[in-house]
């Protein structure tokens, strides 16, 4: 998990904070998620957005506000869109590129 700073606050590293939810959704790809997050700021931000969107989805799911259904539906759509983007990034990262040598 994280580590305590000298002031007692819990400091969470990028691998714990930004990728935890993505790894729960794609457990078989946890190593690929860590590898991609280690070298790609945009992917880390995408994972963080995915986690935040799911937190908002859960908040609206239990809300008693009048706009609950509309906001929950928006969050569901956002979570699904981000899930698809992460899945596409993982597919792309998992592809093996074969470079052909020029013919002589």
C-alpha angles and dihedrals in degrees: 000000000000132000133237118253124217089268092054096252117138110245113203119202122225093255092055100038106037102035107035096094093044089052091051090053094042103030094160089058099048093118092050090049091052092046094049093044090051091062106025123066091187092056091050090051090048090053091048091050089049091054093046092048090053091049089053091047090054091047093053092042090065098033122117093203119126092242092052098114095047095047093044090052090050091051092048089053092048093048091050092048092050091045089055092048092051091047091051091049090050092049090050092047091050095054117108114225115212116196115206118217115236115260117253 
